[in-house]
């Protein structure tokens, strides 16, 4: 079997390629740490601003305790073409009531599951990127993606 020959990546297009991959993949995997054991699970972002990703959660979930103990997380998006984006960052509890209201209004499923924005079980994390990397399918080489505008 011949080794795949991935398309070259133009460094000027990295941001656009990464954001296209994120939109296409939709459901990233979230990696957290449970002591010395990594834990990975799919999540459904409720909002994305550039490479800042917002993830809704319920307080009783295991990932809540994991993030409280160690807010360092990584999100990995993999699209149908096997291009991937990895966002390394820190998860912070969203404490902006206006933004929380916007997220609530944009995501009707939250109301279906939680009933009210004032449900004490609701927690939304803002994952602030510290590093973003993009890899084309089978390239076996990550490209650093500029985080800023």
KAURVEN-V685291 format. One record per residue. N is the residue number from 1. RES is the residue in one small letter. PSI is psi in radians with two decimals (none if undefined). Layout:
# KAURVEN-V685291
n=N res=RES psi=PSI
n=N res=RES psi=PSI
This chain:
# KAURVEN-V685291
n=1 res=x psi=2.30
n=2 res=x psi=2.52
n=3 res=x psi=2.35
n=4 res=x psi=2.60
n=5 res=x psi=1.63
n=6 res=x psi=2.67
n=7 res=x psi=2.49
n=8 res=x psi=2.74
n=9 res=x psi=2.15
n=10 res=x psi=2.07
n=11 res=x psi=-0.49
n=12 res=x psi=-0.30
n=13 res=x psi=0.10
n=14 res=x psi=-0.82
n=15 res=x psi=-0.84
n=16 res=x psi=-0.74
n=17 res=x psi=-0.77
n=18 res=x psi=-0.77
n=19 res=x psi=-0.60
n=20 res=x psi=-0.73
n=21 res=x psi=-0.75
n=22 res=x psi=-0.79
n=23 res=x psi=-0.69
n=24 res=x psi=-0.70
n=25 res=x psi=-0.65
n=26 res=x psi=-0.93
n=27 res=x psi=1.69
n=28 res=x psi=2.90
n=29 res=x psi=2.36
n=30 res=x psi=2.19
n=31 res=x psi=2.28
n=32 res=x psi=3.10
n=33 res=x psi=2.31
n=34 res=x psi=1.50
n=35 res=x psi=-2.10
n=36 res=x psi=0.21
n=37 res=x psi=2.04
n=38 res=x psi=2.56
n=39 res=x psi=2.36
n=40 res=x psi=2.38
n=41 res=x psi=2.66
n=42 res=x psi=2.55
n=43 res=x psi=2.84
n=44 res=x psi=1.75
n=45 res=x psi=2.48
n=46 res=x psi=-0.16
n=47 res=x psi=2.57
n=48 res=x psi=2.27
n=49 res=x psi=1.75
n=50 res=x psi=-2.01
n=51 res=x psi=0.15
n=52 res=x psi=2.18
n=53 res=x psi=2.34
n=54 res=x psi=2.26
n=55 res=x psi=2.20
n=56 res=x psi=2.65
n=57 res=x psi=2.89
n=58 res=x psi=2.40
n=59 res=x psi=-0.66
n=60 res=x psi=-0.17
n=61 res=x psi=2.64
n=62 res=x psi=-0.66
n=63 res=x psi=-0.44
n=64 res=x psi=-0.83
n=65 res=x psi=-0.69
n=66 res=x psi=-0.77
n=67 res=x psi=-0.63
n=68 res=x psi=-0.69
n=69 res=x psi=-0.62
n=70 res=x psi=1.78
n=71 res=x psi=-0.02
n=72 res=x psi=2.14
n=73 res=x psi=2.95
n=74 res=x psi=2.40
n=75 res=x psi=2.40
n=76 res=x psi=2.10
n=77 res=x psi=2.36
n=78 res=x psi=2.06
n=79 res=x psi=-3.11
n=80 res=x psi=-0.33
n=81 res=x psi=0.05
n=82 res=x psi=0.32
n=83 res=x psi=2.59
n=84 res=x psi=2.67
n=85 res=x psi=2.30
n=86 res=x psi=2.19
n=87 res=x psi=1.99
n=88 res=x psi=2.27
n=89 res=x psi=-2.85
n=90 res=x psi=2.38
n=91 res=x psi=2.24
n=92 res=x psi=2.49
n=93 res=x psi=2.24
n=94 res=x psi=2.14
n=95 res=x psi=0.40
n=96 res=x psi=1.79
n=97 res=x psi=-0.64
n=98 res=x psi=-0.76
n=99 res=x psi=-0.68
n=100 res=x psi=-0.74
n=101 res=x psi=-0.75
n=102 res=x psi=-0.80
n=103 res=x psi=-0.76
n=104 res=x psi=-0.82
n=105 res=x psi=-0.53
n=106 res=x psi=-0.22
n=107 res=x psi=1.45
n=108 res=x psi=-0.41
n=109 res=x psi=-0.49
n=110 res=x psi=-0.77
n=111 res=x psi=-0.64
n=112 res=x psi=-0.66
n=113 res=x psi=-0.60
n=114 res=x psi=-0.26
n=115 res=x psi=-0.84
n=116 res=x psi=2.56
n=117 res=x psi=-0.36
n=118 res=x psi=0.11
n=119 res=x psi=2.13
n=120 res=x psi=-0.21
n=121 res=x psi=-0.38
n=122 res=x psi=2.31
n=123 res=x psi=2.39
n=124 res=x psi=2.25
n=125 res=x psi=2.44
n=126 res=x psi=2.02
n=127 res=x psi=1.87
n=128 res=x psi=2.14
n=129 res=x psi=2.38
n=130 res=x psi=-0.44
n=131 res=x psi=2.40
n=132 res=x psi=2.30
n=133 res=x psi=2.56
n=134 res=x psi=2.45
n=135 res=x psi=2.26
n=136 res=x psi=2.61
n=137 res=x psi=2.27
n=138 res=x psi=0.15
n=139 res=x psi=-0.50
n=140 res=x psi=0.42
n=141 res=x psi=2.17
n=142 res=x psi=2.57
n=143 res=x psi=2.30
n=144 res=x psi=2.23
n=145 res=x psi=2.26
n=146 res=x psi=2.31
n=147 res=x psi=-0.74
n=148 res=x psi=3.06
n=149 res=x psi=none
